Each structure stands twice: as structure tokens, then as C-alpha cells.
Amino acid sequence: MEAKTQLWDDALAAEIEQFAVEIARGAGKILAGYFGQQIKVEFKDEHERDPVTAADKETQEYLTAEIAKRFPDHGVLGEEGTKEEKESDELAKDILWVLDPLDGTTNYMNGLPVFASSIGVLYRGWPIAAALFIPWPTSDANSKPKTEGGFVLHCHKGGGCFADDEPVSVYVSDEPVPSRLIGVPGYFGVGQGFTGKLAGKAGEVRTTGSIAYELAMTARGVLQYAMFGAPRLWDMVGGALSVVEAGGLVMTRFRGEKHWHPMESLIPTWETKTPTMKELRNWMAPLVVGNPKVAPMIADNVKRRFSLKSQLRKITRPLHRKKKPAPQKTEAKS
């Protein structure tokens, strides 16, 4: 990243990364304490498809409070914001912490340990630091299970990516390997979703229910690549930077664009017009992530129907379709 102001330097990026690691571990301890317990669940939509738990809320409150104590001049954009925060026309601050306290809430509340707590940091639209707590069967140097039962994936721009203290990297291949795992949205049919030489041999499909988790698995090389139709900023900032710092490539396509391109600034217009917090909450863009050879190949071969607009129509169509009136019964003539 080329700094465009004297306010930015690598030392600050590294400092932010290390602090993000600390609070990501704190988030992991909170989530471990609730996991497997009966917890209060609310829904953000009338169809009860978008749950939020006490664990989500407590974790975000913890992260927000810790950031405010350490970096009071930074901004925070969290998924579980108040109604006032969600409607705020306040201009975003140059350094913005983007939080998804619990990505994969449905998995979590059903007792499936496939979720993430994601922390990503933007500088005027550029991802520059990240830390994600990932549940994982791991142990410390004395072979004792860690209290939080997981690891923290972390990085800063230009510094490489690590799972705790272990360097990680994306899976390296010249083309997709049919027997290796791939992450795709649940609505995406791989058999019908690719064209050309990838049709029928794009990889073994896995859909986990957590964007941040799948990005982390791509950075660690568990998934050879992954695709996402419409992630929000809090879903992807931390994980996308992790993929890049693990030697991978993130391809995206902003609204109105016809062609995929490597991720750079997530808000290219920031330098000419500072976005509001409400505008940032409405950010969405499809992503394809993987190693530098495979990610562009996947983006070039995915059918055009894998687009934000078409997938949103596909998802919401059943919600808006009116039920046809039942046919009226007629009495048989005698």
C-alpha cells in the first residue's frame, strides 16, 4: 500500500495488529464461555433467518470498549450496531475498526464450532491490519488445551500472515485440484456455475455458514479457494487481508463494474469524498479468493449469474412472491 498521508506508517500498523490479537483472544474467551449453553436469541428479520445472540452483543461491547480505551481517536463499525449507529450520517474516521463479533451465529447457537470473531482495520478504505479468532482443536506448548479452544489468525499490511506464531500460506497450485476443498455460497450450484475447462472439476464443495471462517481457511490453505456473493465489510475485511498476506489474491467487482480486479482500496472514492458510516454499512461486493493463479481463473470462468444483483433477486424472490389463492371448490351437479 502506498501511504498518501504522513499520518500512516508501518510501525502503527504493527502496533494495531498486536493489539487486535490481544482483543481477538479476549473475544474467543467470551465466545467459549457461552458455547454449548442455552443463550438468549433474537432475530434481526421477521423471517427469523438472521439471528443475534447475547454472545454476539457481549463480544462486540467488549471489543468496542477495549478499542476506545487504547485508540480513542479511531472509529468503530460493528455489525451489531444500535439503530442510531445504523442510521448515522457521521463521516467515517481515517482509521476504522470493522468488527463482526460472531460470524456464523446460526452454527454457534446450534453447537457447531464453525464460526469466527473478525477484526479488520481500514485506513481510508485500505485494509491494513486484521485478527480473527477461529475455534480449532489446538493446544499450547505444554500440550494443554487452550482456554479459548482456538487460534488467532493475524496480519498487518506487508507483514505476512500468522496463526498465533505460525506463518501460514494459501494452497499453491496452477489450477483447481478436483480433490481439494473449495468454499462457495449455499445457493451456488458448482455443477452449473462454471464454464469452460472448470465445468465439473472445480473442487470439493464446502459451505460453512461463515464468510470470515472460510476466508481464514483459505489463508491457511485448508480451502484452495472460496467465493462470496455479497459479503458486508464486517464479514470480509479481516479475512480478505489475511488471504493477501498469506500470499493469496482477492478478486472483486464493485457495483457497476463488469470485470473482476485485484482488491486494493475497498472504498476507492474515499480520497475525494469521505463516506458516512451509513454508507459503509451498505457496502457489498462479490469476492473470489485463492492463490494468484487460481483466483483470476475462477473469476474469469464463473458464470455471469454469480452477481450481487442476480443472487439477491434469487434469494428474495420467495419472500415477495404472493401466494396464489386456493381454487374454489364447486359442487358437483346432480
ABEGO torsion letter per residue (X at the ends): XBBABAABBAAAAAAAAAAAAAAAAAAAAAAAAABGBBBBBBBABAAGABBBBAAAAAAAAAAAAAAAAABAABBBBBABBBAAAAABABBBBABBBBBBABBGAAAAAAGBBBBBBBBBBBBGGBBABBBBBBBBBBBBAAGBBBAAGBBBBBBBBGAEBBBEABBBBBBBBABBBAABBBBBBAABBAAAABBEAABGAAEBBBBAGBAAAAAAAAAAGABABBBBABBBAAAAAAAAAAAAAAGBBBBBBBBGBABBBBBBBABAAAAABBBBAAAAAABBBBBBBEBAAAAAAAAAABBAABBAAAAAAAAAAAAABBBBBBBBBBBBBX
